[in-house]
């Protein structure tokens, strides 16, 4: 993969692919990645059930690891002319330091739910909504909980409007 952070990968996947001339390949994936080493950490029990086509992924990915679980269900395509995001992600007791992803946040864990349905490759181009629910951060000396945050972007009469709503901040930005 031309990335020194990757190590050994063990998997049992059912893979069906097809390639049509002058188009990106389409690949259906279903099965289990029993383990994958990344940044000197061995991730275990990653299930895949979806399809990679036209540069995007539509389906389910689940990681069930002692240092965090992640569940993603939906459609993400960042290579299309207008990137699209329509997914639900649930992150539970994610420990980035223990996973060797960062030297920061030692003994800390994050949990949150994100529901997204928007298009656009930047905040200026975004149309749609992102909803963050039950964001929780826990560390030995700190705790933080945010019940909900909603970001909604619309465009009317060639004017972009971004609205952010949460229990601690409400903002409207027009450009």
MDTraj code that builds the backbone (N, CA, C; nanometers):
import mdtraj as md
import numpy as np

residues = "UNK UNK UNK UNK UNK UNK UNK UNK UNK UNK UNK UNK UNK UNK UNK UNK UNK UNK UNK UNK UNK UNK UNK UNK UNK UNK UNK UNK UNK UNK UNK UNK UNK UNK UNK UNK UNK UNK UNK UNK UNK UNK UNK UNK UNK UNK UNK UNK UNK UNK UNK UNK UNK UNK UNK UNK UNK UNK UNK UNK UNK UNK UNK UNK UNK UNK UNK UNK UNK UNK UNK UNK UNK UNK UNK UNK UNK UNK UNK UNK UNK UNK UNK UNK UNK UNK UNK UNK UNK UNK UNK UNK UNK UNK UNK UNK UNK UNK UNK UNK UNK UNK UNK UNK UNK UNK UNK UNK UNK UNK UNK UNK UNK UNK UNK UNK UNK UNK UNK UNK UNK UNK UNK UNK UNK UNK UNK UNK UNK UNK UNK UNK UNK UNK UNK UNK UNK UNK UNK UNK UNK UNK UNK UNK UNK UNK UNK UNK UNK UNK UNK UNK UNK UNK UNK UNK UNK UNK UNK UNK UNK UNK UNK UNK UNK UNK UNK UNK UNK UNK UNK UNK UNK UNK UNK".split()
xyz = np.array([
    [0.0815, -0.1212, 0.0000],
    [0.0000, 0.0000, 0.0000],
    [0.0851, 0.1265, 0.0000],
    [0.2157, 0.1098, -0.0016],
    [0.3077, 0.2218, -0.0030],
    [0.2877, 0.3132, 0.1175],
    [0.2617, 0.2510, 0.2343],
    [0.2442, 0.3243, 0.3589],
    [0.3106, 0.2425, 0.4686],
    [0.4182, 0.2960, 0.5253],
    [0.4961, 0.2233, 0.6252],
    [0.4181, 0.1947, 0.7532],
    [0.3088, 0.2637, 0.7767],
    [0.2308, 0.2417, 0.8989],
    [0.1502, 0.1122, 0.8939],
    [0.1241, 0.0605, 0.7723],
    [0.0491, -0.0644, 0.7587],
    [0.1415, -0.1828, 0.7802],
    [0.0883, -0.2843, 0.8489],
    [0.1595, -0.4100, 0.8692],
    [0.0778, -0.5233, 0.8111],
    [0.0755, -0.6338, 0.8822],
    [0.0075, -0.7544, 0.8362],
    [-0.1447, -0.7387, 0.8401],
    [-0.2109, -0.7940, 0.7383],
    [-0.3568, -0.7928, 0.7297],
    [-0.4048, -0.9369, 0.7124],
    [-0.5048, -0.9756, 0.7929],
    [-0.5659, -1.1074, 0.7816],
    [-0.7138, -1.0872, 0.7561],
    [-0.7656, -1.1459, 0.6467],
    [-0.9062, -1.1227, 0.6154],
    [-0.9668, -1.2407, 0.5418],
    [-1.0989, -1.2449, 0.5455],
    [-1.1776, -1.3413, 0.4700],
    [-1.2931, -1.2622, 0.4090],
    [-1.2758, -1.2218, 0.2843],
    [-1.3733, -1.1364, 0.2169],
    [-1.4228, -1.2019, 0.0893],
    [-1.5487, -1.1834, 0.0623],
    [-1.6072, -1.2203, -0.0660],
    [-1.6033, -1.0935, -0.1507],
    [-1.5258, -1.0962, -0.2578],
    [-1.5034, -0.9772, -0.3400],
    [-1.5461, -1.0057, -0.4834],
    [-1.6316, -0.9190, -0.5362],
    [-1.6728, -0.9279, -0.6764],
    [-1.6469, -0.7911, -0.7387],
    [-1.5719, -0.7902, -0.8463],
    [-1.5390, -0.6635, -0.9086],
    [-1.5697, -0.6620, -1.0564],
    [-1.5837, -0.5427, -1.1086],
    [-1.6040, -0.5256, -1.2518],
    [-1.5474, -0.3880, -1.2910],
    [-1.5024, -0.3822, -1.4143],
    [-1.4459, -0.2569, -1.4624],
    [-1.4979, -0.2310, -1.6023],
    [-1.5570, -0.1175, -1.6193],
    [-1.6071, -0.0743, -1.7496],
    [-1.5118, 0.0328, -1.7988],
    [-1.4757, 0.0238, -1.9248],
    [-1.3792, 0.1165, -1.9826],
    [-1.4195, 0.2627, -1.9582],
    [-1.3201, 0.3436, -1.9218],
    [-1.3348, 0.4865, -1.8968],
    [-1.4217, 0.5177, -1.7737],
    [-1.4347, 0.4206, -1.6841],
    [-1.5055, 0.4420, -1.5572],
    [-1.4219, 0.3847, -1.4448],
    [-1.4489, 0.4309, -1.3239],
    [-1.3829, 0.3735, -1.2078],
    [-1.4368, 0.2332, -1.1850],
    [-1.3560, 0.1418, -1.1305],
    [-1.4038, 0.0062, -1.1065],
    [-1.5131, 0.0032, -1.0000],
    [-1.5917, -0.1043, -1.0027],
    [-1.6935, -0.1292, -0.9001],
    [-1.6560, -0.2591, -0.8301],
    [-1.6572, -0.2581, -0.6969],
    [-1.6182, -0.3743, -0.6190],
    [-1.7184, -0.3941, -0.5063],
    [-1.7754, -0.5142, -0.4992],
    [-1.8620, -0.5503, -0.3875],
    [-1.7778, -0.6263, -0.2859],
    [-1.7882, -0.5870, -0.1583],
    [-1.7099, -0.6471, -0.0507],
    [-1.8034, -0.6954, 0.0586],
    [-1.7802, -0.8170, 0.1057],
    [-1.8577, -0.8673, 0.2178],
    [-1.7708, -0.9659, 0.2939],
    [-1.7590, -0.9432, 0.4243],
    [-1.6820, -1.0364, 0.5040],
    [-1.6166, -0.9706, 0.6228],
    [-1.5069, -1.0335, 0.6682],
    [-1.4412, -0.9937, 0.7921],
    [-1.2929, -0.9706, 0.7688],
    [-1.2451, -0.8563, 0.8159],
    [-1.1014, -0.8352, 0.8284],
    [-1.0705, -0.8755, 0.9715],
    [-1.0108, -0.9925, 0.9895],
    [-0.9847, -1.0449, 1.1240],
    [-0.8870, -0.9556, 1.1988],
    [-0.7845, -0.9057, 1.1277],
    [-0.6903, -0.8139, 1.1911],
    [-0.6160, -0.7338, 1.0852],
    [-0.5796, -0.6134, 1.1222],
    [-0.4954, -0.5283, 1.0388],
    [-0.4065, -0.4473, 1.1322],
    [-0.2776, -0.4470, 1.1029],
    [-0.1833, -0.3688, 1.1825],
    [-0.1670, -0.2311, 1.1189],
    [-0.1802, -0.1302, 1.2037],
    [-0.1606, 0.0072, 1.1579],
    [-0.0961, 0.0858, 1.2712],
    [0.0126, 0.1515, 1.2426],
    [0.0845, 0.2323, 1.3400],
    [0.1160, 0.1509, 1.4665],
    [0.1651, 0.0292, 1.4438],
    [0.2053, -0.0633, 1.5500],
    [0.0896, -0.1020, 1.6424],
    [-0.0335, -0.1000, 1.5906],
    [-0.1493, -0.1480, 1.6668],
    [-0.2247, -0.2484, 1.5803],
    [-0.2722, -0.3557, 1.6430],
    [-0.3436, -0.4598, 1.5708],
    [-0.4941, -0.4429, 1.5937],
    [-0.5636, -0.3898, 1.4920],
    [-0.7089, -0.3760, 1.4957],
    [-0.7704, -0.5111, 1.4622],
    [-0.8779, -0.5449, 1.5318],
    [-0.9395, -0.6749, 1.5109],
    [-1.0893, -0.6613, 1.4877],
    [-1.1446, -0.7582, 1.4155],
    [-1.2892, -0.7703, 1.3956],
    [-1.3514, -0.6512, 1.3232],
    [-1.3123, -0.6312, 1.1989],
    [-1.3708, -0.5273, 1.1142],
    [-1.4596, -0.5970, 1.0111],
    [-1.5872, -0.5672, 1.0142],
    [-1.6772, -0.6281, 0.9164],
    [-1.7093, -0.5275, 0.8063],
    [-1.7179, -0.5776, 0.6846],
    [-1.7501, -0.4959, 0.5677],
    [-1.8679, -0.5583, 0.4954],
    [-1.9586, -0.4749, 0.4507],
    [-2.0694, -0.5207, 0.3680],
    [-2.1141, -0.4029, 0.2840],
    [-2.0604, -0.3931, 0.1636],
    [-2.0965, -0.2788, 0.0818],
    [-2.0343, -0.2843, -0.0549],
    [-2.0435, -0.1710, -0.1226],
    [-1.9956, -0.1620, -0.2592],
    [-1.9170, -0.0334, -0.2786],
    [-1.7996, -0.0475, -0.3398],
    [-1.7194, 0.0660, -0.3814],
    [-1.7455, 0.0837, -0.5301],
    [-1.8037, 0.1972, -0.5677],
    [-1.8255, 0.2226, -0.7103],
    [-1.8238, 0.3726, -0.7348],
    [-1.7815, 0.4083, -0.8530],
    [-1.7715, 0.5478, -0.8963],
    [-1.6990, 0.6340, -0.7925],
    [-1.5999, 0.5741, -0.7268],
    [-1.5169, 0.6483, -0.6328],
    [-1.5746, 0.6625, -0.4943],
    [-1.6867, 0.5986, -0.4654],
    [-1.7473, 0.6109, -0.3339],
    [-1.7823, 0.4759, -0.2738],
    [-1.8153, 0.4746, -0.1465],
    [-1.8516, 0.3515, -0.0766],
    [-1.9941, 0.3639, -0.0256],
    [-2.0736, 0.2582, -0.0489],
    [-2.2104, 0.2519, 0.0005],
    [-2.2247, 0.1197, 0.0741],
    [-2.2530, 0.1258, 0.2044],
    [-2.2681, 0.0032, 0.2807],
    [-2.2397, 0.0233, 0.4271],
    [-2.1932, -0.0855, 0.4904],
    [-2.1680, -0.0851, 0.6340],
    [-2.0235, -0.1245, 0.6615],
    [-1.9658, -0.0568, 0.7594],
    [-1.8341, -0.0917, 0.8117],
    [-1.8466, -0.0891, 0.9632],
    [-1.7953, -0.1931, 1.0290],
    [-1.8017, -0.1973, 1.1749],
    [-1.6687, -0.2455, 1.2300],
    [-1.6171, -0.1723, 1.3286],
    [-1.4963, -0.2094, 1.4008],
    [-1.5368, -0.2355, 1.5445],
    [-1.5041, -0.3545, 1.5934],
    [-1.5340, -0.3903, 1.7320],
    [-1.4015, -0.4244, 1.7981],
    [-1.3387, -0.3248, 1.8599],
    [-1.2058, -0.3386, 1.9180],
    [-1.2132, -0.3047, 2.0666],
    [-1.1300, -0.3648, 2.1510],
    [-1.1312, -0.3290, 2.2938],
    [-1.1057, -0.1799, 2.3205],
    [-1.0392, -0.1109, 2.2266],
    [-1.0102, 0.0315, 2.2446],
    [-1.1014, 0.1214, 2.1623],
    [-1.2190, 0.0710, 2.1292],
    [-1.3180, 0.1533, 2.0613],
    [-1.3940, 0.0772, 1.9564],
    [-1.5190, 0.1141, 1.9423],
    [-1.5985, 0.0548, 1.8349],
    [-1.6494, 0.1671, 1.7453],
    [-1.6575, 0.1354, 1.6166],
    [-1.7064, 0.2307, 1.5172],
    [-1.8032, 0.1561, 1.4268],
    [-1.9183, 0.2170, 1.4037],
    [-2.0165, 0.1619, 1.3111],
    [-2.0514, 0.2720, 1.2118],
    [-2.0370, 0.2435, 1.0843],
    [-2.0688, 0.3395, 0.9792],
    [-2.1621, 0.2722, 0.8809],
    [-2.2737, 0.3364, 0.8525],
    [-2.3703, 0.2836, 0.7565],
    [-2.4144, 0.3976, 0.6668],
    [-2.3948, 0.3815, 0.5382],
    [-2.4401, 0.4855, 0.4467],
    [-2.3564, 0.4942, 0.3223],
    [-2.3539, 0.6147, 0.2667],
    [-2.2938, 0.6402, 0.1370],
    [-2.2014, 0.7607, 0.1489],
    [-2.0745, 0.7423, 0.1069],
    [-1.9765, 0.8507, 0.1068],
    [-1.9043, 0.8467, -0.0268],
    [-1.9014, 0.9612, -0.0972],
    [-1.8283, 0.9697, -0.2223],
    [-1.7581, 1.1043, -0.2299],
    [-1.6267, 1.1018, -0.2067],
    [-1.5493, 1.2259, -0.2087],
    [-1.4843, 1.2519, -0.3438],
    [-1.4955, 1.1568, -0.4381],
    [-1.4314, 1.1752, -0.5686],
    [-1.5266, 1.2240, -0.6765],
    [-1.6565, 1.2295, -0.6466],
    [-1.7501, 1.2772, -0.7479],
    [-1.7331, 1.4287, -0.7666],
    [-1.7877, 1.4799, -0.8751],
    [-1.7749, 1.6232, -0.9041],
    [-1.8248, 1.7064, -0.7873],
    [-1.9367, 1.6663, -0.7272],
    [-1.9867, 1.7272, -0.6043],
    [-1.9863, 1.6157, -0.4990],
    [-1.8911, 1.6200, -0.4037],
    [-1.8850, 1.5150, -0.3016],
    [-2.0180, 1.5009, -0.2273],
    [-2.0557, 1.3755, -0.1962],
    [-2.1814, 1.3486, -0.1269],
    [-2.1556, 1.2661, -0.0015],
    [-2.2349, 1.2952, 0.1020],
    [-2.2238, 1.2272, 0.2305],
    [-2.3650, 1.2019, 0.2821],
    [-2.3978, 1.0778, 0.3036],
    [-2.5278, 1.0420, 0.3602],
    [-2.5046, 0.9176, 0.4456],
    [-2.4795, 0.9377, 0.5750],
    [-2.4407, 0.8248, 0.6588],
    [-2.4773, 0.8467, 0.8053],
    [-2.4741, 0.7370, 0.8779],
    [-2.4844, 0.7372, 1.0232],
    [-2.3564, 0.6743, 1.0751],
    [-2.2897, 0.7406, 1.1678],
    [-2.1692, 0.6869, 1.2304],
    [-2.1889, 0.6874, 1.3815],
    [-2.1554, 0.5757, 1.4435],
    [-2.1619, 0.5638, 1.5892],
    [-2.0228, 0.5240, 1.6362],
    [-1.9651, 0.6079, 1.7214],
    [-1.8326, 0.5838, 1.7771],
    [-1.8510, 0.5663, 1.9270],
    [-1.7996, 0.4558, 1.9819],
    [-1.8199, 0.4277, 2.1235],
    [-1.6876, 0.3920, 2.1907],
    [-1.6547, 0.4667, 2.2965],
    [-1.5353, 0.4425, 2.3785],
    [-1.4085, 0.4309, 2.2938],
    [-1.3935, 0.5248, 2.2021],
    [-1.2786, 0.5308, 2.1113],
    [-1.1598, 0.5923, 2.1848],
    [-1.0474, 0.5189, 2.1915],
    [-0.9285, 0.5605, 2.2670],
    [-0.8122, 0.5828, 2.1692],
    [-0.8010, 0.7034, 2.1112],
    [-0.7018, 0.7261, 2.0046],
    [-0.5572, 0.7059, 2.0487],
    [-0.5239, 0.7354, 2.1739],
    [-0.3866, 0.7147, 2.2207],
    [-0.3553, 0.5664, 2.2282],
    [-0.4471, 0.4870, 2.2829],
    [-0.4257, 0.3426, 2.2938],
    [-0.4208, 0.2751, 2.1578],
    [-0.4826, 0.3371, 2.0573],
    [-0.4807, 0.2843, 1.9208],
    [-0.3580, 0.3319, 1.8410],
    [-0.2680, 0.4053, 1.9079],
    [-0.1459, 0.4599, 1.8466],
    [-0.1756, 0.5559, 1.7325],
    [-0.2882, 0.6259, 1.7400],
    [-0.3214, 0.7249, 1.6377],
    [-0.2664, 0.8628, 1.6715],
    [-0.2408, 0.8883, 1.8007],
    [-0.1880, 1.0164, 1.8451],
    [-0.1159, 0.9978, 1.9782],
    [-0.0109, 1.0768, 2.0023],
    [0.0528, 1.0712, 2.1345],
    [-0.0284, 1.1486, 2.2397],
    [-0.1279, 1.2228, 2.1956],
    [-0.2117, 1.3023, 2.2852],
    [-0.3276, 1.2197, 2.3395],
    [-0.4007, 1.2766, 2.4329],
    [-0.5232, 1.2187, 2.4894],
    [-0.4997, 1.0848, 2.5595],
    [-0.3908, 1.0756, 2.6341],
    [-0.3623, 0.9528, 2.7074],
    [-0.4732, 0.9240, 2.8078],
    [-0.5179, 0.8004, 2.8136],
    [-0.6258, 0.7551, 2.9031],
    [-0.7579, 0.8271, 2.8779],
    [-0.7783, 0.8776, 2.7573],
    [-0.9025, 0.9480, 2.7232],
    [-0.9820, 0.8650, 2.6241],
    [-1.1142, 0.8828, 2.6286],
    [-1.1997, 0.8144, 2.5317],
    [-1.3099, 0.9073, 2.4848],
    [-1.3538, 0.8841, 2.3602],
    [-1.4566, 0.9641, 2.2955],
    [-1.5719, 0.8733, 2.2559],
    [-1.6921, 0.9265, 2.2632],
    [-1.8108, 0.8590, 2.2106],
    [-1.8976, 0.9648, 2.1452],
    [-1.9630, 0.9298, 2.0348],
    [-2.0543, 1.0222, 1.9692],
    [-2.1316, 0.9499, 1.8606],
    [-2.2396, 1.0154, 1.8173],
    [-2.3175, 0.9703, 1.7027],
    [-2.3231, 1.0858, 1.6042],
    [-2.3028, 1.0555, 1.4770],
    [-2.3078, 1.1582, 1.3726],
    [-2.4013, 1.1095, 1.2627],
    [-2.4991, 1.1928, 1.2301],
    [-2.5858, 1.1658, 1.1160],
    [-2.5623, 1.2798, 1.0175],
    [-2.5235, 1.2439, 0.8970],
    [-2.4904, 1.3451, 0.7970],
    [-2.5649, 1.3173, 0.6676],
    [-2.6129, 1.4242, 0.6076],
    [-2.6756, 1.4163, 0.4760],
    [-2.6499, 1.5504, 0.4078],
    [-2.5368, 1.5575, 0.3353],
    [-2.5017, 1.6840, 0.2709],
    [-2.4171, 1.6582, 0.1477],
    [-2.4054, 1.7617, 0.0661],
    [-2.3182, 1.7603, -0.0505],
    [-2.2217, 1.8766, -0.0377],
    [-2.1096, 1.8660, -0.1069],
    [-2.0129, 1.9759, -0.1096],
    [-1.8791, 1.9332, -0.0551],
    [-1.7736, 1.9885, -0.1133],
    [-1.6377, 1.9548, -0.0728],
    [-1.5770, 2.0494, 0.0278],
    [-1.6440, 2.1589, 0.0600],
    [-1.5943, 2.2535, 0.1599],
    [-1.7141, 2.3187, 0.2284],
    [-1.6891, 2.3914, 0.3352],
    [-1.7966, 2.4584, 0.4086],
    [-1.8679, 2.5607, 0.3196],
    [-1.7955, 2.6210, 0.2250],
    [-1.8562, 2.7186, 0.1341],
    [-1.9513, 2.6534, 0.0344],
    [-1.9281, 2.5252, 0.0021],
    [-2.0092, 2.4550, -0.0966],
    [-2.1162, 2.3669, -0.0339],
    [-2.1136, 2.3528, 0.0972],
    [-2.2004, 2.2569, 0.1661],
    [-2.3481, 2.2931, 0.1534],
    [-2.4285, 2.1909, 0.1218],
    [-2.5742, 2.2010, 0.1237],
    [-2.6238, 2.0756, 0.1961],
    [-2.6948, 2.0944, 0.3050],
    [-2.7465, 1.9795, 0.3789],
    [-2.7287, 1.9962, 0.5277],
    [-2.7130, 1.8832, 0.5962],
    [-2.7182, 1.8862, 0.7420],
    [-2.6238, 1.7835, 0.8034],
    [-2.5640, 1.8224, 0.9161],
    [-2.4841, 1.7331, 0.9998],
    [-2.5389, 1.7446, 1.1413],
    [-2.5678, 1.6306, 1.2015],
    [-2.6205, 1.6289, 1.3371],
    [-2.5268, 1.5441, 1.4241],
    [-2.4684, 1.6066, 1.5267],
    [-2.3815, 1.5375, 1.6216],
    [-2.4609, 1.5202, 1.7494],
    [-2.4719, 1.3961, 1.7949],
    [-2.5546, 1.3640, 1.9101],
    [-2.4697, 1.2954, 2.0169],
    [-2.4910, 1.3316, 2.1405],
    [-2.4297, 1.2647, 2.2556],
    [-2.2776, 1.2565, 2.2454],
    [-2.2129, 1.3698, 2.2213],
    [-2.0665, 1.3762, 2.2189],
    [-2.0162, 1.3702, 2.3628],
    [-1.9322, 1.2722, 2.3897],
    [-1.8803, 1.2550, 2.5251],
    [-1.7293, 1.2383, 2.5197],
    [-1.6599, 1.3106, 2.6063],
    [-1.5149, 1.3001, 2.6206],
    [-1.4869, 1.2708, 2.7673],
    [-1.4080, 1.1669, 2.7917],
    [-1.3712, 1.1317, 2.9293],
    [-1.2209, 1.1110, 2.9377],
    [-1.1615, 1.1726, 3.0392],
    [-1.0206, 1.1552, 3.0710],
    [-1.0108, 1.1538, 3.2235],
    [-0.8962, 1.1116, 3.2777],
    [-0.8870, 1.1053, 3.4247],
    [-0.9190, 1.2366, 3.4963],
    [-0.8831, 1.3493, 3.4369],
    [-0.9044, 1.4774, 3.5041],
    [-1.0097, 1.5663, 3.4367],
    [-1.0772, 1.5156, 3.3316],
    [-1.1741, 1.5976, 3.2593],
    [-1.2901, 1.5120, 3.2109],
    [-1.4064, 1.5752, 3.2045],
    [-1.5232, 1.5139, 3.1417],
    [-1.6005, 1.6215, 3.0693],
    [-1.6520, 1.5864, 2.9532],
    [-1.7319, 1.6812, 2.8767],
    [-1.8435, 1.6044, 2.8078],
    [-1.9635, 1.6615, 2.8083],
    [-2.0770, 1.6011, 2.7391],
    [-2.1545, 1.7096, 2.6667],
    [-2.1815, 1.6877, 2.5393],
    [-2.2648, 1.7776, 2.4615],
    [-2.3824, 1.6958, 2.4095],
    [-2.5022, 1.7379, 2.4459],
    [-2.6216, 1.6628, 2.4094],
    [-2.6419, 1.6581, 2.2577],
    [-2.6328, 1.7752, 2.1922],
    [-2.6600, 1.7779, 2.0493],
    [-2.6017, 1.9034, 1.9857],
    [-2.5560, 1.8895, 1.8610],
    [-2.5159, 2.0037, 1.7792],
    [-2.5620, 1.9761, 1.6370],
    [-2.6248, 2.0746, 1.5769],
    [-2.6763, 2.0616, 1.4417],
    [-2.6173, 2.1720, 1.3551],
    [-2.5657, 2.1332, 1.2391],
    [-2.5145, 2.2286, 1.1407],
    [-2.5969, 2.2091, 1.0145],
    [-2.6619, 2.3157, 0.9703],
    [-2.7462, 2.3094, 0.8509],
    [-2.7014, 2.4174, 0.7534],
    [-2.6790, 2.3764, 0.6293],
    [-2.6366, 2.4704, 0.5253],
    [-2.7390, 2.4704, 0.4132],
    [-2.7795, 2.5912, 0.3742],
    [-2.8754, 2.6064, 0.2652],
    [-2.8259, 2.7141, 0.1698],
    [-2.8879, 2.7201, 0.0529],
    [-2.8576, 2.8253, -0.0440],
    [-2.9894, 2.8757, -0.0999],
    [-3.0137, 3.0049, -0.0845],
    [-3.1345, 3.0671, -0.1386],
    [-3.0949, 3.1961, -0.2089],
    [-3.1473, 3.2156, -0.3262],
    [-3.1210, 3.3380, -0.4041],
    [-2.9716, 3.3684, -0.4123],
    [-2.8905, 3.2669, -0.4449],
    [-2.7445, 3.2789, -0.4556],
    [-2.6776, 3.3242, -0.3263],
    [-2.7419, 3.3015, -0.2140],
    [-2.6841, 3.3367, -0.0846],
    [-2.6749, 3.2107, 0.0010],
    [-2.5546, 3.1838, 0.0528],
    [-2.5334, 3.0684, 0.1403],
    [-2.5717, 3.1053, 0.2826],
    [-2.6357, 3.0131, 0.3502],
    [-2.6683, 3.0333, 0.4905],
    [-2.6256, 2.9092, 0.5673],
    [-2.5520, 2.9321, 0.6753],
    [-2.5056, 2.8259, 0.7630],
    [-2.5635, 2.8520, 0.9011],
    [-2.6326, 2.7540, 0.9545],
    [-2.6944, 2.7690, 1.0858],
    [-2.6401, 2.6601, 1.1773],
    [-2.5861, 2.7020, 1.2913],
    [-2.5340, 2.6108, 1.3916],
    [-2.6196, 2.6238, 1.5167],
    [-2.6663, 2.5099, 1.5687],
    [-2.7508, 2.5106, 1.6873],
    [-2.6998, 2.4062, 1.7850],
    [-2.6783, 2.4480, 1.9100],
    [-2.6408, 2.3560, 2.0171],
    [-2.6852, 2.4176, 2.1487],
    [-2.6648, 2.3442, 2.2596],
    [-2.7087, 2.3984, 2.3889],
    [-2.6227, 2.5151, 2.4365],
    [-2.5039, 2.5328, 2.3781],
    [-2.4172, 2.6421, 2.4211],
    [-2.3958, 2.7499, 2.3157],
    [-2.4425, 2.7274, 2.1926],
    [-2.4202, 2.8255, 2.0872],
    [-2.5254, 2.8135, 1.9785],
    [-2.5754, 2.9281, 1.9360],
    [-2.6608, 2.9357, 1.8184],
    [-2.6027, 3.0440, 1.7295],
    [-2.5808, 3.0098, 1.6032],
    [-2.5199, 3.1069, 1.5119],
    [-2.5814, 3.0937, 1.3741],
    [-2.5955, 3.2067, 1.3053],
    [-2.6377, 3.2118, 1.1657],
    [-2.5330, 3.2902, 1.0879],
    [-2.4857, 3.2319, 0.9792],
    [-2.3866, 3.2979, 0.8961],
    [-2.4415, 3.3025, 0.7544],
    [-2.4397, 3.4205, 0.6947],
    [-2.4855, 3.4369, 0.5575],
    [-2.3726, 3.4938, 0.4746],
    [-2.3591, 3.4416, 0.3525],
    [-2.2562, 3.4958, 0.2634],
    [-2.3058, 3.4987, 0.1211],
])
top = md.Topology()
chain = top.add_chain()
for i, resn in enumerate(residues, 1):
    res = top.add_residue(resn, chain, resSeq=i)
    for name in ("N", "CA", "C"):
        top.add_atom(name, md.element.get_by_symbol(name[0]), res)
traj = md.Trajectory(xyz[None], top)
